[in-house]
């Protein structure tokens, strides 16, 4: 098992200063990392995965590390740990960057899983200040042989057959940005370069880093390999195809024959058992999300749903997030899902479903034909019947795909909210309120 180091608390550090006369320890305190743009590299299976970030603040109270990926910005608070180390928790993801401040001002450390019991789940990295490039140093660019901007149909080679994915790429000179969309979600924004007949893209937003290395072939097709950080590498081929589309996300997950409703009971973060059949949800339109705090697309979906819910709850809507976490432990889920709730001001119910495993979700929601992706959105009408199920999530970086999702989501909810409250539900609601 990977040993997680423990670090002194602020109180212990202060006590150490007192014991050493106040000045000896302070003299050994290394300066905070230099403010400005940095370039880092993860060492993943003998290959390098570059990432960029900005460091602001000269003390723990104000220090922020901002991960940079194309136009995307993700902020994380920086803590000092000991005289020469920093600790950057990846917000709601149970992972952190832990690094030593070297004498020359660089950082050496690792991206570390904080999930209790995980084995070997870490990636070493180094980072240098003042370097804004990602893959190629300034002045060493090679003229691109092609412009690969556009929409690409990507075939990935895996043991199990999977639908094609889509790459949306934008190239300006040597600079390349883009996103890969699959039936389960997207990679978030990637940034990279085209050099001659080769291209590279990487992304690191808090979850495990992602990299693509590819070649532009003589027939204008592309081929290469995708690396999912600490998880896996997959080979791919691609052809430009403006008409390619993913399978309809509204038709992938559905109720088994004979079912119209869902039925479940899970504990909330205080251990109280909550059921979809509770009076709170009767006569309401209910949005159900299956999520995990380890899942970046789930976070992006939460960023969309949380403010939407606050604006629309009074219209007769409720929402439930069912979290499936990396440990089957309510206390652990209370910590991780509680962080998510507080970070994004979630005002709807959050329940704990169990371990993050698609088979477990399918067992606990047996009315579904199968469970394909975190997140999956299930929309229930005022009669308690399932009306829509959306598999996965397409974030803002996907452009028109996100806009189409948002438009249909609002259209469906407006239509269901406009439907009359069933008489039985209305009577039950009046009885409960005494009116």
SEVO-377686 format. One record per residue (C-alpha): residue number from 1; residue in one letter; x, y, z. Coordinates in nm, 2 decimals. Each point is the difference from the previous one (the first is absolute). Last residue first. Example, Ala and Ser with C-alpha at 12.3 -4.5 7.8 and 13.67 -1.06 7.14 Angstrom:
2
{2 'S' {1.37 -0.11 0.71}}
{1 'A' {-0.14 -0.34 0.07}}
//
This chain:
435
{435 'X' {-5.45 2.34 0.44}}
{434 'X' {0.15 -0.22 0.27}}
{433 'X' {0.34 -0.01 -0.17}}
{432 'X' {0.01 -0.38 -0.03}}
{431 'X' {-0.37 -0.03 -0.08}}
{430 'X' {0.03 0.26 -0.28}}
{429 'X' {0.30 -0.19 -0.15}}
{428 'X' {-0.18 -0.33 0.01}}
{427 'X' {-0.31 0.16 -0.17}}
{426 'X' {0.22 0.15 -0.28}}
{425 'X' {0.18 -0.34 -0.04}}
{424 'X' {-0.33 -0.18 -0.04}}
{423 'X' {-0.13 0.26 -0.24}}
{422 'X' {0.30 -0.02 -0.23}}
{421 'X' {0.18 0.33 -0.04}}
{420 'X' {-0.07 0.14 -0.34}}
{419 'X' {0.27 0.01 -0.27}}
{418 'X' {0.19 0.33 -0.04}}
{417 'X' {0.30 -0.13 0.20}}
{416 'X' {0.03 -0.29 -0.25}}
{415 'X' {0.00 0.23 -0.30}}
{414 'X' {0.25 0.25 0.15}}
{413 'X' {0.23 -0.29 0.11}}
{412 'X' {0.01 -0.15 -0.35}}
{411 'X' {0.07 0.34 -0.16}}
{410 'X' {0.26 0.09 0.25}}
{409 'X' {0.19 -0.33 -0.05}}
{408 'X' {-0.04 0.03 -0.37}}
{407 'X' {0.16 0.35 -0.01}}
{406 'X' {0.28 -0.09 0.23}}
{405 'X' {0.09 -0.32 -0.19}}
{404 'X' {-0.01 0.19 -0.33}}
{403 'X' {0.22 0.28 0.14}}
{402 'X' {0.25 -0.27 0.13}}
{401 'X' {0.01 -0.16 -0.34}}
{400 'X' {0.04 0.34 -0.17}}
{399 'X' {0.32 0.07 0.20}}
{398 'X' {0.17 -0.31 0.12}}
{397 'X' {0.20 0.21 0.25}}
{396 'X' {-0.31 0.07 0.20}}
{395 'X' {-0.03 -0.36 0.12}}
{394 'X' {-0.17 -0.31 -0.16}}
{393 'X' {-0.14 -0.23 0.26}}
{392 'X' {-0.05 -0.38 0.02}}
{391 'X' {-0.33 -0.19 -0.07}}
{390 'X' {-0.33 0.20 0.00}}
{389 'X' {-0.31 -0.17 0.12}}
{388 'X' {-0.34 0.16 -0.07}}
{387 'X' {-0.36 -0.05 0.11}}
{386 'X' {0.02 -0.23 0.31}}
{385 'X' {-0.34 -0.01 0.18}}
{384 'X' {-0.06 0.15 0.34}}
{383 'X' {-0.33 0.16 -0.10}}
{382 'X' {0.16 0.34 0.01}}
{381 'X' {0.26 -0.10 -0.26}}
{380 'X' {0.34 -0.16 0.06}}
{379 'X' {0.33 0.10 -0.17}}
{378 'X' {0.29 -0.24 0.02}}
{377 'X' {0.35 0.14 -0.06}}
{376 'X' {0.30 -0.23 -0.03}}
{375 'X' {0.34 0.11 0.12}}
{374 'X' {0.18 -0.23 0.01}}
{373 'X' {-0.06 -0.23 -0.29}}
{372 'X' {-0.13 -0.33 -0.14}}
{371 'X' {-0.26 -0.14 0.24}}
{370 'X' {-0.22 -0.27 -0.15}}
{369 'X' {-0.37 -0.06 -0.08}}
{368 'X' {-0.09 0.21 0.30}}
{367 'X' {-0.27 -0.13 0.24}}
{366 'X' {0.26 -0.17 0.21}}
{365 'X' {0.14 0.33 0.15}}
{364 'X' {0.21 -0.15 0.28}}
{363 'X' {0.12 -0.29 -0.21}}
{362 'X' {0.08 0.23 -0.30}}
{361 'X' {0.18 0.24 0.23}}
{360 'X' {0.21 -0.29 0.14}}
{359 'X' {0.09 -0.12 -0.35}}
{358 'X' {0.11 0.35 -0.09}}
{357 'X' {0.24 0.01 0.29}}
{356 'X' {0.07 0.30 0.22}}
{355 'X' {-0.07 -0.16 0.34}}
{354 'X' {-0.33 0.09 0.18}}
{353 'X' {-0.31 0.20 -0.07}}
{352 'X' {0.05 0.30 0.23}}
{351 'X' {-0.27 0.26 -0.02}}
{350 'X' {0.02 0.38 -0.07}}
{349 'X' {-0.32 0.20 0.02}}
{348 'X' {-0.02 0.33 -0.17}}
{347 'X' {0.16 0.33 0.11}}
{346 'X' {0.34 -0.06 -0.15}}
{345 'X' {0.22 0.31 0.08}}
{344 'X' {0.27 -0.11 -0.25}}
{343 'X' {0.30 -0.04 0.24}}
{342 'X' {-0.22 -0.08 0.30}}
{341 'X' {-0.18 -0.29 -0.17}}
{340 'X' {0.31 -0.14 -0.16}}
{339 'X' {0.19 0.01 0.33}}
{338 'X' {-0.30 -0.18 0.16}}
{337 'X' {0.01 -0.26 -0.27}}
{336 'X' {0.36 -0.08 0.09}}
{335 'X' {-0.03 0.02 0.38}}
{334 'X' {-0.34 -0.16 0.04}}
{333 'X' {0.11 -0.26 -0.26}}
{332 'X' {0.29 -0.10 0.23}}
{331 'X' {-0.24 -0.03 0.30}}
{330 'X' {-0.25 -0.19 -0.21}}
{329 'X' {0.26 -0.26 -0.11}}
{328 'X' {0.01 -0.19 -0.33}}
{327 'X' {0.32 0.17 -0.11}}
{326 'X' {0.06 0.16 -0.34}}
{325 'X' {-0.34 0.16 0.00}}
{324 'X' {-0.35 -0.04 -0.15}}
{323 'X' {-0.20 0.32 0.07}}
{322 'X' {-0.37 0.01 -0.06}}
{321 'X' {-0.09 0.37 -0.07}}
{320 'X' {-0.37 0.07 0.05}}
{319 'X' {-0.19 0.29 -0.15}}
{318 'X' {-0.34 0.16 0.07}}
{317 'X' {-0.22 0.22 -0.22}}
{316 'X' {-0.33 0.17 0.06}}
{315 'X' {0.07 0.35 -0.15}}
{314 'X' {0.16 0.11 0.33}}
{313 'X' {0.30 -0.22 -0.08}}
{312 'X' {0.08 0.19 -0.32}}
{311 'X' {0.28 0.25 0.07}}
{310 'X' {0.17 -0.20 0.27}}
{309 'X' {-0.03 -0.31 -0.22}}
{308 'X' {0.17 0.17 -0.30}}
{307 'X' {0.28 0.12 0.23}}
{306 'X' {0.08 -0.36 0.11}}
{305 'X' {-0.07 -0.17 -0.33}}
{304 'X' {0.28 0.15 -0.22}}
{303 'X' {0.29 -0.02 0.25}}
{302 'X' {-0.14 -0.34 0.09}}
{301 'X' {0.03 -0.11 -0.36}}
{300 'X' {0.36 0.12 -0.01}}
{299 'X' {0.07 -0.19 0.33}}
{298 'X' {-0.16 -0.32 -0.15}}
{297 'X' {0.22 0.04 -0.31}}
{296 'X' {0.30 0.01 0.22}}
{295 'X' {-0.08 -0.32 0.18}}
{294 'X' {0.18 -0.07 0.34}}
{293 'X' {-0.29 0.18 0.18}}
{292 'X' {-0.24 -0.26 -0.13}}
{291 'X' {-0.34 0.05 -0.17}}
{290 'X' {-0.33 -0.16 -0.07}}
{289 'X' {-0.24 0.30 -0.05}}
{288 'X' {-0.37 0.00 0.06}}
{287 'X' {-0.22 0.29 -0.10}}
{286 'X' {-0.35 -0.01 0.15}}
{285 'X' {-0.31 0.18 -0.13}}
{284 'X' {-0.22 0.02 0.31}}
{283 'X' {-0.34 -0.15 0.08}}
{282 'X' {0.15 -0.22 0.27}}
{281 'X' {0.37 0.08 0.06}}
{280 'X' {-0.01 0.12 0.36}}
{279 'X' {-0.26 -0.27 0.08}}
{278 'X' {0.27 -0.27 -0.02}}
{277 'X' {-0.03 -0.25 -0.28}}
{276 'X' {0.35 0.09 -0.14}}
{275 'X' {0.12 -0.13 0.34}}
{274 'X' {0.24 0.15 0.25}}
{273 'X' {0.15 -0.18 0.30}}
{272 'X' {0.18 0.23 0.24}}
{271 'X' {0.37 -0.07 0.03}}
{270 'X' {0.10 0.37 0.03}}
{269 'X' {0.14 0.01 -0.35}}
{268 'X' {-0.33 -0.14 -0.14}}
{267 'X' {-0.06 -0.37 0.02}}
{266 'X' {-0.15 -0.18 -0.31}}
{265 'X' {-0.35 -0.13 -0.09}}
{264 'X' {-0.10 -0.08 -0.35}}
{263 'X' {-0.30 -0.04 -0.23}}
{262 'X' {0.00 0.11 -0.36}}
{261 'X' {-0.32 0.02 -0.21}}
{260 'X' {-0.14 -0.11 -0.33}}
{259 'X' {0.11 -0.36 -0.01}}
{258 'X' {-0.15 -0.28 -0.20}}
{257 'X' {0.28 -0.02 -0.25}}
{256 'X' {0.33 0.12 0.15}}
{255 'X' {0.04 0.37 0.04}}
{254 'X' {0.25 0.19 -0.23}}
{253 'X' {0.36 0.07 -0.04}}
{252 'X' {0.15 0.05 -0.35}}
{251 'X' {-0.29 0.19 -0.16}}
{250 'X' {0.03 0.35 0.14}}
{249 'X' {0.38 0.01 -0.07}}
{248 'X' {-0.07 -0.05 -0.37}}
{247 'X' {0.31 -0.19 -0.13}}
{246 'X' {0.29 0.24 -0.08}}
{245 'X' {0.00 0.19 -0.32}}
{244 'X' {0.21 0.00 -0.32}}
{243 'X' {-0.10 0.25 -0.27}}
{242 'X' {0.31 0.22 -0.02}}
{241 'X' {0.22 -0.31 -0.03}}
{240 'X' {0.38 0.03 0.01}}
{239 'X' {0.14 -0.35 0.05}}
{238 'X' {0.15 -0.14 0.32}}
{237 'X' {0.20 -0.30 0.13}}
{236 'X' {0.05 -0.09 0.36}}
{235 'X' {0.23 -0.18 0.25}}
{234 'X' {-0.10 -0.01 0.37}}
{233 'X' {0.21 0.06 0.31}}
{232 'X' {-0.12 -0.07 0.35}}
{231 'X' {-0.05 0.12 0.36}}
{230 'X' {0.26 0.22 0.17}}
{229 'X' {-0.03 0.27 -0.26}}
{228 'X' {-0.26 -0.09 -0.27}}
{227 'X' {0.23 -0.02 -0.30}}
{226 'X' {-0.14 0.01 -0.35}}
{225 'X' {0.21 -0.14 -0.29}}
{224 'X' {0.05 0.08 -0.36}}
{223 'X' {-0.16 0.01 -0.34}}
{222 'X' {-0.12 0.28 -0.24}}
{221 'X' {-0.14 -0.01 -0.35}}
{220 'X' {0.12 0.25 -0.25}}
{219 'X' {0.09 -0.28 -0.26}}
{218 'X' {0.37 0.06 0.07}}
{217 'X' {-0.05 -0.05 0.38}}
{216 'X' {-0.02 0.27 0.27}}
{215 'X' {0.16 -0.17 0.30}}
{214 'X' {-0.12 0.00 0.36}}
{213 'X' {0.07 0.05 0.37}}
{212 'X' {-0.29 0.06 0.23}}
{211 'X' {0.03 0.07 0.37}}
{210 'X' {-0.22 0.00 0.31}}
{209 'X' {0.08 0.09 0.36}}
{208 'X' {-0.19 -0.15 0.30}}
{207 'X' {-0.27 0.22 0.15}}
{206 'X' {0.10 0.36 0.08}}
{205 'X' {-0.02 0.18 -0.33}}
{204 'X' {0.29 -0.16 -0.19}}
{203 'X' {-0.02 -0.02 -0.38}}
{202 'X' {0.24 -0.10 -0.28}}
{201 'X' {0.01 0.01 -0.38}}
{200 'X' {0.27 -0.11 -0.24}}
{199 'X' {0.04 0.02 -0.38}}
{198 'X' {0.23 -0.14 -0.26}}
{197 'X' {0.04 0.05 -0.37}}
{196 'X' {0.21 0.32 0.03}}
{195 'X' {-0.05 0.11 0.36}}
{194 'X' {-0.36 0.06 0.11}}
{193 'X' {-0.05 0.11 0.36}}
{192 'X' {-0.19 -0.04 0.32}}
{191 'X' {-0.30 0.09 0.22}}
{190 'X' {-0.30 -0.20 0.11}}
{189 'X' {-0.33 0.12 0.13}}
{188 'X' {-0.22 -0.24 0.20}}
{187 'X' {0.04 -0.37 -0.09}}
{186 'X' {-0.36 -0.05 -0.08}}
{185 'X' {-0.30 -0.21 0.11}}
{184 'X' {-0.12 -0.36 0.01}}
{183 'X' {-0.08 -0.05 -0.37}}
{182 'X' {0.33 0.16 -0.09}}
{181 'X' {0.11 0.35 -0.08}}
{180 'X' {0.37 0.10 -0.04}}
{179 'X' {0.08 0.37 0.04}}
{178 'X' {0.22 0.25 -0.19}}
{177 'X' {0.30 0.23 -0.01}}
{176 'X' {0.30 0.01 -0.24}}
{175 'X' {0.27 0.26 -0.03}}
{174 'X' {0.25 -0.04 -0.29}}
{173 'X' {-0.18 0.25 -0.22}}
{172 'X' {-0.35 0.03 0.13}}
{171 'X' {-0.16 -0.34 0.03}}
{170 'X' {-0.35 -0.08 0.14}}
{169 'X' {-0.11 -0.35 0.07}}
{168 'X' {-0.33 -0.17 0.08}}
{167 'X' {0.07 -0.37 0.04}}
{166 'X' {-0.29 -0.24 -0.01}}
{165 'X' {-0.03 -0.35 0.15}}
{164 'X' {-0.09 -0.32 -0.18}}
{163 'X' {-0.22 -0.24 0.19}}
{162 'X' {0.18 -0.27 0.21}}
{161 'X' {0.08 -0.36 -0.07}}
{160 'X' {0.17 -0.17 0.30}}
{159 'X' {0.36 -0.08 0.00}}
{158 'X' {0.08 0.35 -0.11}}
{157 'X' {0.11 0.18 -0.31}}
{156 'X' {-0.14 0.35 -0.03}}
{155 'X' {-0.15 0.13 -0.32}}
{154 'X' {-0.02 0.38 -0.02}}
{153 'X' {-0.22 0.19 -0.24}}
{152 'X' {0.15 0.34 -0.04}}
{151 'X' {-0.16 0.35 -0.01}}
{150 'X' {0.22 0.29 -0.11}}
{149 'X' {0.34 0.15 0.02}}
{148 'X' {0.27 -0.24 -0.11}}
{147 'X' {0.21 0.26 -0.19}}
{146 'X' {0.28 -0.20 -0.17}}
{145 'X' {0.38 -0.01 -0.04}}
{144 'X' {0.04 0.22 0.31}}
{143 'X' {0.33 0.20 -0.01}}
{142 'X' {0.24 -0.13 0.27}}
{141 'X' {0.01 0.20 0.33}}
{140 'X' {0.34 0.04 0.17}}
{139 'X' {0.00 0.37 0.06}}
{138 'X' {-0.21 -0.01 0.31}}
{137 'X' {0.03 -0.34 0.18}}
{136 'X' {-0.24 -0.27 -0.12}}
{135 'X' {-0.26 -0.19 0.21}}
{134 'X' {-0.17 0.24 0.23}}
{133 'X' {0.16 0.34 -0.02}}
{132 'X' {-0.04 0.25 0.28}}
{131 'X' {0.33 -0.04 0.19}}
{130 'X' {0.07 0.25 0.27}}
{129 'X' {0.00 -0.25 0.29}}
{128 'X' {0.10 -0.37 -0.03}}
{127 'X' {-0.20 -0.31 0.10}}
{126 'X' {0.08 -0.36 0.07}}
{125 'X' {-0.24 -0.29 0.02}}
{124 'X' {-0.05 -0.35 0.15}}
{123 'X' {-0.33 -0.17 -0.04}}
{122 'X' {-0.19 -0.18 0.27}}
{121 'X' {-0.25 -0.28 0.06}}
{120 'X' {0.23 -0.28 0.11}}
{119 'X' {-0.27 -0.17 0.20}}
{118 'X' {-0.33 0.16 0.11}}
{117 'X' {-0.09 -0.08 0.36}}
{116 'X' {-0.12 0.34 0.11}}
{115 'X' {-0.07 0.23 -0.30}}
{114 'X' {0.25 0.28 0.01}}
{113 'X' {0.14 -0.06 -0.35}}
{112 'X' {0.33 0.18 -0.05}}
{111 'X' {0.14 0.22 -0.27}}
{110 'X' {0.36 -0.01 0.08}}
{109 'X' {0.30 0.22 0.10}}
{108 'X' {0.28 0.22 -0.13}}
{107 'X' {-0.04 0.38 -0.02}}
{106 'X' {0.26 0.25 -0.14}}
{105 'X' {0.14 0.29 0.20}}
{104 'X' {0.37 -0.09 -0.03}}
{103 'X' {0.01 -0.12 0.37}}
{102 'X' {-0.30 -0.24 -0.07}}
{101 'X' {-0.35 0.07 0.12}}
{100 'X' {-0.14 -0.35 0.07}}
{99 'X' {-0.33 -0.10 -0.14}}
{98 'X' {-0.33 -0.17 0.08}}
{97 'X' {-0.27 0.04 -0.27}}
{96 'X' {-0.32 -0.13 0.14}}
{95 'X' {-0.28 -0.26 -0.05}}
{94 'X' {-0.35 -0.06 0.13}}
{93 'X' {-0.16 0.21 -0.27}}
{92 'X' {-0.22 0.28 0.16}}
{91 'X' {0.28 0.26 0.00}}
{90 'X' {0.32 -0.16 -0.14}}
{89 'X' {0.18 0.05 0.32}}
{88 'X' {0.33 0.19 -0.05}}
{87 'X' {0.27 -0.07 0.26}}
{86 'X' {0.33 0.19 0.02}}
{85 'X' {0.34 -0.10 0.14}}
{84 'X' {0.32 0.16 0.13}}
{83 'X' {-0.05 0.10 0.36}}
{82 'X' {-0.29 -0.22 0.09}}
{81 'X' {-0.32 -0.03 -0.21}}
{80 'X' {-0.10 0.33 -0.15}}
{79 'X' {-0.35 0.00 -0.15}}
{78 'X' {-0.11 0.10 -0.35}}
{77 'X' {-0.36 0.06 -0.09}}
{76 'X' {-0.11 -0.13 -0.34}}
{75 'X' {-0.14 0.19 -0.30}}
{74 'X' {-0.11 -0.15 -0.34}}
{73 'X' {0.03 0.21 -0.32}}
{72 'X' {-0.12 -0.11 -0.35}}
{71 'X' {0.09 0.20 -0.31}}
{70 'X' {0.27 -0.24 -0.11}}
{69 'X' {0.08 -0.21 0.30}}
{68 'X' {0.15 0.20 0.29}}
{67 'X' {0.00 -0.13 0.36}}
{66 'X' {-0.02 0.28 0.25}}
{65 'X' {0.20 -0.03 0.33}}
{64 'X' {-0.12 0.25 0.27}}
{63 'X' {0.20 0.14 0.29}}
{62 'X' {-0.18 0.27 0.21}}
{61 'X' {0.01 -0.13 0.36}}
{60 'X' {0.29 -0.24 -0.07}}
{59 'X' {0.24 0.28 -0.09}}
{58 'X' {0.14 0.16 -0.31}}
{57 'X' {-0.30 -0.01 -0.22}}
{56 'X' {-0.06 -0.10 -0.36}}
{55 'X' {0.13 -0.31 -0.19}}
{54 'X' {-0.11 -0.07 -0.35}}
{53 'X' {-0.02 -0.34 -0.15}}
{52 'X' {0.12 -0.20 -0.30}}
{51 'X' {0.00 -0.37 -0.08}}
{50 'X' {0.23 -0.24 -0.17}}
{49 'X' {-0.04 -0.38 -0.01}}
{48 'X' {0.34 -0.17 -0.03}}
{47 'X' {0.04 -0.37 -0.09}}
{46 'X' {0.16 -0.28 0.20}}
{45 'X' {-0.33 -0.14 0.13}}
{44 'X' {-0.12 0.35 0.10}}
{43 'X' {0.25 0.26 0.12}}
{42 'X' {-0.20 0.31 0.04}}
{41 'X' {0.15 0.32 -0.13}}
{40 'X' {-0.05 0.35 0.12}}
{39 'X' {0.03 0.35 -0.15}}
{38 'X' {-0.06 0.31 0.21}}
{37 'X' {-0.14 0.35 -0.06}}
{36 'X' {0.03 0.26 0.27}}
{35 'X' {0.08 0.03 0.37}}
{34 'X' {0.30 -0.18 0.13}}
{33 'X' {-0.06 -0.29 0.23}}
{32 'X' {-0.01 0.10 0.37}}
{31 'X' {0.34 0.08 0.15}}
{30 'X' {0.17 -0.27 0.20}}
{29 'X' {-0.04 0.00 0.38}}
{28 'X' {0.34 -0.09 0.15}}
{27 'X' {0.05 0.34 0.16}}
{26 'X' {-0.35 -0.02 0.15}}
{25 'X' {0.11 -0.32 0.18}}
{24 'X' {0.30 0.16 0.16}}
{23 'X' {-0.18 0.33 0.07}}
{22 'X' {-0.28 -0.07 0.25}}
{21 'X' {0.22 -0.13 0.28}}
{20 'X' {0.00 -0.36 -0.11}}
{19 'X' {-0.27 -0.10 0.23}}
{18 'X' {-0.22 0.29 -0.10}}
{17 'X' {0.04 -0.07 -0.37}}
{16 'X' {-0.08 -0.37 0.07}}
{15 'X' {-0.32 0.10 0.18}}
{14 'X' {-0.10 0.21 -0.30}}
{13 'X' {0.06 -0.30 -0.23}}
{12 'X' {-0.21 -0.22 0.23}}
{11 'X' {-0.29 0.24 -0.01}}
{10 'X' {0.02 0.04 -0.38}}
{9 'X' {-0.03 -0.38 -0.02}}
{8 'X' {0.30 -0.22 -0.07}}
{7 'X' {-0.02 -0.22 -0.31}}
{6 'X' {-0.09 -0.37 -0.03}}
{5 'X' {0.14 -0.19 -0.29}}
{4 'X' {-0.22 -0.24 -0.19}}
{3 'X' {0.17 -0.34 -0.04}}
{2 'X' {-0.10 -0.17 -0.32}}
{1 'X' {-0.13 -0.35 0.08}}
//
